[in-house]
Amino acid sequence: MAKPNYAFEKRQKELAKKQKQQEKQQKKLATQNEPSRDDVTSQAPRGIAGRDV
């Protein structure tokens, strides 16, 4: 029976953890860069006499 390769398992676990952290960071940055819903609606084009279209 083959003996377990603990170093390989540890490395794989570290890589998975690092990948998860990077995805979380990207998601966090994406939500910060998106304009909020209030900002989008306040920038909507106006019709005649300033009324909403």
PDB file as gemmi writes it, atoms N, CA and C in Angstrom:
CRYST1    1.000    1.000    1.000  90.00  90.00  90.00 P 1                      
ATOM      1  N   MET A   1       0.848  -1.180   0.000  1.00  0.00           N  
ATOM      2  CA  MET A   1       0.000   0.000   0.000  1.00  0.00           C  
ATOM      3  C   MET A   1       0.895   1.245   0.000  1.00  0.00           C  
ATOM      4  N   ALA A   2       0.529   2.216  -0.812  1.00  0.00           N  
ATOM      5  CA  ALA A   2       1.312   3.455  -0.912  1.00  0.00           C  
ATOM      6  C   ALA A   2       1.084   4.324   0.312  1.00  0.00           C  
ATOM      7  N   LYS A   3       2.148   4.986   0.711  1.00  0.00           N  
ATOM      8  CA  LYS A   3       1.995   5.865   1.870  1.00  0.00           C  
ATOM      9  C   LYS A   3       1.500   7.248   1.417  1.00  0.00           C  
ATOM     10  N   PRO A   4       0.769   7.955   2.256  1.00  0.00           N  
ATOM     11  CA  PRO A   4       0.200   9.257   1.882  1.00  0.00           C  
ATOM     12  C   PRO A   4       1.286  10.313   1.663  1.00  0.00           C  
ATOM     13  N   ASN A   5       1.053  11.161   0.693  1.00  0.00           N  
ATOM     14  CA  ASN A   5       1.966  12.253   0.398  1.00  0.00           C  
ATOM     15  C   ASN A   5       1.391  13.522   1.030  1.00  0.00           C  
ATOM     16  N   TYR A   6       1.739  13.747   2.275  1.00  0.00           N  
ATOM     17  CA  TYR A   6       1.173  14.861   3.027  1.00  0.00           C  
ATOM     18  C   TYR A   6       1.585  16.216   2.463  1.00  0.00           C  
ATOM     19  N   ALA A   7       2.788  16.311   1.927  1.00  0.00           N  
ATOM     20  CA  ALA A   7       3.248  17.575   1.354  1.00  0.00           C  
ATOM     21  C   ALA A   7       2.384  17.967   0.148  1.00  0.00           C  
ATOM     22  N   PHE A   8       2.033  16.990  -0.684  1.00  0.00           N  
ATOM     23  CA  PHE A   8       1.184  17.254  -1.836  1.00  0.00           C  
ATOM     24  C   PHE A   8      -0.198  17.712  -1.386  1.00  0.00           C  
ATOM     25  N   GLU A   9      -0.766  17.016  -0.409  1.00  0.00           N  
ATOM     26  CA  GLU A   9      -2.086  17.377   0.106  1.00  0.00           C  
ATOM     27  C   GLU A   9      -2.075  18.783   0.697  1.00  0.00           C  
ATOM     28  N   LYS A  10      -1.025  19.107   1.427  1.00  0.00           N  
ATOM     29  CA  LYS A  10      -0.917  20.434   2.032  1.00  0.00           C  
ATOM     30  C   LYS A  10      -0.828  21.505   0.953  1.00  0.00           C  
ATOM     31  N   ARG A  11      -0.036  21.254  -0.067  1.00  0.00           N  
ATOM     32  CA  ARG A  11       0.119  22.220  -1.163  1.00  0.00           C  
ATOM     33  C   ARG A  11      -1.202  22.431  -1.892  1.00  0.00           C  
ATOM     34  N   GLN A  12      -1.928  21.351  -2.143  1.00  0.00           N  
ATOM     35  CA  GLN A  12      -3.217  21.469  -2.817  1.00  0.00           C  
ATOM     36  C   GLN A  12      -4.209  22.273  -1.969  1.00  0.00           C  
ATOM     37  N   LYS A  13      -4.190  22.045  -0.676  1.00  0.00           N  
ATOM     38  CA  LYS A  13      -5.064  22.771   0.227  1.00  0.00           C  
ATOM     39  C   LYS A  13      -4.714  24.259   0.233  1.00  0.00           C  
ATOM     40  N   GLU A  14      -3.409  24.580   0.254  1.00  0.00           N  
ATOM     41  CA  GLU A  14      -2.967  25.968   0.228  1.00  0.00           C  
ATOM     42  C   GLU A  14      -3.360  26.656  -1.072  1.00  0.00           C  
ATOM     43  N   LEU A  15      -3.213  25.951  -2.196  1.00  0.00           N  
ATOM     44  CA  LEU A  15      -3.598  26.519  -3.488  1.00  0.00           C  
ATOM     45  C   LEU A  15      -5.098  26.790  -3.558  1.00  0.00           C  
ATOM     46  N   ALA A  16      -5.892  25.883  -3.047  1.00  0.00           N  
ATOM     47  CA  ALA A  16      -7.343  26.064  -3.045  1.00  0.00           C  
ATOM     48  C   ALA A  16      -7.730  27.263  -2.178  1.00  0.00           C  
ATOM     49  N   LYS A  17      -7.079  27.389  -1.038  1.00  0.00           N  
ATOM     50  CA  LYS A  17      -7.355  28.509  -0.140  1.00  0.00           C  
ATOM     51  C   LYS A  17      -6.972  29.839  -0.796  1.00  0.00           C  
ATOM     52  N   LYS A  18      -5.827  29.872  -1.453  1.00  0.00           N  
ATOM     53  CA  LYS A  18      -5.365  31.078  -2.134  1.00  0.00           C  
ATOM     54  C   LYS A  18      -6.321  31.452  -3.269  1.00  0.00           C  
ATOM     55  N   GLN A  19      -6.764  30.464  -4.029  1.00  0.00           N  
ATOM     56  CA  GLN A  19      -7.700  30.704  -5.128  1.00  0.00           C  
ATOM     57  C   GLN A  19      -9.010  31.271  -4.604  1.00  0.00           C  
ATOM     58  N   LYS A  20      -9.498  30.719  -3.507  1.00  0.00           N  
ATOM     59  CA  LYS A  20     -10.746  31.191  -2.913  1.00  0.00           C  
ATOM     60  C   LYS A  20     -10.605  32.633  -2.441  1.00  0.00           C  
ATOM     61  N   GLN A  21      -9.467  32.979  -1.855  1.00  0.00           N  
ATOM     62  CA  GLN A  21      -9.226  34.339  -1.395  1.00  0.00           C  
ATOM     63  C   GLN A  21      -9.180  35.310  -2.571  1.00  0.00           C  
ATOM     64  N   GLN A  22      -8.553  34.897  -3.673  1.00  0.00           N  
ATOM     65  CA  GLN A  22      -8.480  35.749  -4.856  1.00  0.00           C  
ATOM     66  C   GLN A  22      -9.869  35.990  -5.446  1.00  0.00           C  
ATOM     67  N   GLU A  23     -10.694  34.952  -5.503  1.00  0.00           N  
ATOM     68  CA  GLU A  23     -12.052  35.096  -6.014  1.00  0.00           C  
ATOM     69  C   GLU A  23     -12.857  36.044  -5.133  1.00  0.00           C  
ATOM     70  N   LYS A  24     -12.684  35.916  -3.832  1.00  0.00           N  
ATOM     71  CA  LYS A  24     -13.387  36.788  -2.896  1.00  0.00           C  
ATOM     72  C   LYS A  24     -12.950  38.238  -3.087  1.00  0.00           C  
ATOM     73  N   GLN A  25     -11.650  38.457  -3.277  1.00  0.00           N  
ATOM     74  CA  GLN A  25     -11.126  39.806  -3.493  1.00  0.00           C  
ATOM     75  C   GLN A  25     -11.670  40.398  -4.790  1.00  0.00           C  
ATOM     76  N   GLN A  26     -11.712  39.592  -5.864  1.00  0.00           N  
ATOM     77  CA  GLN A  26     -12.238  40.066  -7.140  1.00  0.00           C  
ATOM     78  C   GLN A  26     -13.714  40.439  -7.012  1.00  0.00           C  
ATOM     79  N   LYS A  27     -14.469  39.620  -6.304  1.00  0.00           N  
ATOM     80  CA  LYS A  27     -15.891  39.893  -6.109  1.00  0.00           C  
ATOM     81  C   LYS A  27     -16.079  41.180  -5.320  1.00  0.00           C  
ATOM     82  N   LYS A  28     -15.248  41.377  -4.314  1.00  0.00           N  
ATOM     83  CA  LYS A  28     -15.328  42.579  -3.491  1.00  0.00           C  
ATOM     84  C   LYS A  28     -15.013  43.820  -4.321  1.00  0.00           C  
ATOM     85  N   LEU A  29     -13.977  43.743  -5.151  1.00  0.00           N  
ATOM     86  CA  LEU A  29     -13.618  44.874  -6.004  1.00  0.00           C  
ATOM     87  C   LEU A  29     -14.708  45.156  -7.036  1.00  0.00           C  
ATOM     88  N   ALA A  30     -15.312  44.127  -7.566  1.00  0.00           N  
ATOM     89  CA  ALA A  30     -16.360  44.297  -8.565  1.00  0.00           C  
ATOM     90  C   ALA A  30     -17.569  45.016  -7.968  1.00  0.00           C  
ATOM     91  N   THR A  31     -17.929  44.683  -6.753  1.00  0.00           N  
ATOM     92  CA  THR A  31     -19.082  45.332  -6.124  1.00  0.00           C  
ATOM     93  C   THR A  31     -18.756  46.771  -5.753  1.00  0.00           C  
ATOM     94  N   GLN A  32     -17.512  47.078  -5.459  1.00  0.00           N  
ATOM     95  CA  GLN A  32     -17.129  48.450  -5.134  1.00  0.00           C  
ATOM     96  C   GLN A  32     -17.123  49.319  -6.385  1.00  0.00           C  
ATOM     97  N   ASN A  33     -16.761  48.759  -7.532  1.00  0.00           N  
ATOM     98  CA  ASN A  33     -16.653  49.527  -8.766  1.00  0.00           C  
ATOM     99  C   ASN A  33     -17.994  49.761  -9.445  1.00  0.00           C  
ATOM    100  N   GLU A  34     -18.993  48.945  -9.149  1.00  0.00           N  
ATOM    101  CA  GLU A  34     -20.307  49.123  -9.757  1.00  0.00           C  
ATOM    102  C   GLU A  34     -20.985  50.337  -9.139  1.00  0.00           C  
ATOM    103  N   PRO A  35     -21.597  51.182  -9.964  1.00  0.00           N  
ATOM    104  CA  PRO A  35     -22.340  52.303  -9.376  1.00  0.00           C  
ATOM    105  C   PRO A  35     -23.565  51.757  -8.658  1.00  0.00           C  
ATOM    106  N   SER A  36     -23.925  52.391  -7.583  1.00  0.00           N  
ATOM    107  CA  SER A  36     -25.090  51.917  -6.839  1.00  0.00           C  
ATOM    108  C   SER A  36     -26.349  52.176  -7.662  1.00  0.00           C  
ATOM    109  N   ARG A  37     -27.430  51.558  -7.300  1.00  0.00           N  
ATOM    110  CA  ARG A  37     -28.672  51.678  -8.060  1.00  0.00           C  
ATOM    111  C   ARG A  37     -29.193  53.111  -8.019  1.00  0.00           C  
ATOM    112  N   ASP A  38     -29.028  53.802  -6.897  1.00  0.00           N  
ATOM    113  CA  ASP A  38     -29.472  55.179  -6.776  1.00  0.00           C  
ATOM    114  C   ASP A  38     -28.712  56.087  -7.739  1.00  0.00           C  
ATOM    115  N   ASP A  39     -27.413  55.844  -7.911  1.00  0.00           N  
ATOM    116  CA  ASP A  39     -26.610  56.648  -8.824  1.00  0.00           C  
ATOM    117  C   ASP A  39     -27.078  56.472 -10.267  1.00  0.00           C  
ATOM    118  N   VAL A  40     -27.436  55.265 -10.639  1.00  0.00           N  
ATOM    119  CA  VAL A  40     -27.857  54.984 -12.007  1.00  0.00           C  
ATOM    120  C   VAL A  40     -29.187  55.665 -12.286  1.00  0.00           C  
ATOM    121  N   THR A  41     -30.121  55.603 -11.363  1.00  0.00           N  
ATOM    122  CA  THR A  41     -31.436  56.198 -11.598  1.00  0.00           C  
ATOM    123  C   THR A  41     -31.369  57.714 -11.575  1.00  0.00           C  
ATOM    124  N   SER A  42     -30.468  58.294 -10.805  1.00  0.00           N  
ATOM    125  CA  SER A  42     -30.359  59.750 -10.766  1.00  0.00           C  
ATOM    126  C   SER A  42     -29.732  60.290 -12.040  1.00  0.00           C  
ATOM    127  N   GLN A  43     -29.025  59.455 -12.795  1.00  0.00           N  
ATOM    128  CA  GLN A  43     -28.389  59.879 -14.028  1.00  0.00           C  
ATOM    129  C   GLN A  43     -29.243  59.552 -15.254  1.00  0.00           C  
ATOM    130  N   ALA A  44     -30.468  59.131 -15.042  1.00  0.00           N  
ATOM    131  CA  ALA A  44     -31.333  58.758 -16.158  1.00  0.00           C  
ATOM    132  C   ALA A  44     -31.673  60.008 -16.976  1.00  0.00           C  
ATOM    133  N   PRO A  45     -31.834  59.855 -18.301  1.00  0.00           N  
ATOM    134  CA  PRO A  45     -32.173  61.010 -19.139  1.00  0.00           C  
ATOM    135  C   PRO A  45     -33.545  61.568 -18.774  1.00  0.00           C  
ATOM    136  N   ARG A  46     -33.678  62.861 -18.905  1.00  0.00           N  
ATOM    137  CA  ARG A  46     -34.940  63.522 -18.572  1.00  0.00           C  
ATOM    138  C   ARG A  46     -35.687  63.904 -19.861  1.00  0.00           C  
ATOM    139  N   GLY A  47     -37.003  63.921 -19.785  1.00  0.00           N  
ATOM    140  CA  GLY A  47     -37.832  64.297 -20.914  1.00  0.00           C  
ATOM    141  C   GLY A  47     -38.123  65.788 -20.892  1.00  0.00           C  
ATOM    142  N   ILE A  48     -39.268  66.163 -21.410  1.00  0.00           N  
ATOM    143  CA  ILE A  48     -39.688  67.560 -21.475  1.00  0.00           C  
ATOM    144  C   ILE A  48     -39.929  68.091 -20.073  1.00  0.00           C  
ATOM    145  N   ALA A  49     -39.442  69.287 -19.799  1.00  0.00           N  
ATOM    146  CA  ALA A  49     -39.648  70.000 -18.530  1.00  0.00           C  
ATOM    147  C   ALA A  49     -39.123  69.216 -17.335  1.00  0.00           C  
ATOM    148  N   GLY A  50     -38.084  68.380 -17.550  1.00  0.00           N  
ATOM    149  CA  GLY A  50     -37.439  67.678 -16.452  1.00  0.00           C  
ATOM    150  C   GLY A  50     -38.177  66.472 -15.928  1.00  0.00           C  
ATOM    151  N   ARG A  51     -39.268  66.094 -16.575  1.00  0.00           N  
ATOM    152  CA  ARG A  51     -39.989  64.911 -16.123  1.00  0.00           C  
ATOM    153  C   ARG A  51     -39.302  63.649 -16.616  1.00  0.00           C  
ATOM    154  N   ASP A  52     -39.513  62.583 -15.869  1.00  0.00           N  
ATOM    155  CA  ASP A  52     -38.939  61.307 -16.300  1.00  0.00           C  
ATOM    156  C   ASP A  52     -39.575  60.838 -17.589  1.00  0.00           C  
ATOM    157  N   VAL A  53     -38.797  60.164 -18.380  1.00  0.00           N  
ATOM    158  CA  VAL A  53     -39.285  59.654 -19.669  1.00  0.00           C  
ATOM    159  C   VAL A  53     -39.989  58.365 -19.462  1.00  0.00           C  
TER     160      VAL A  53                                                      
END                                                                             
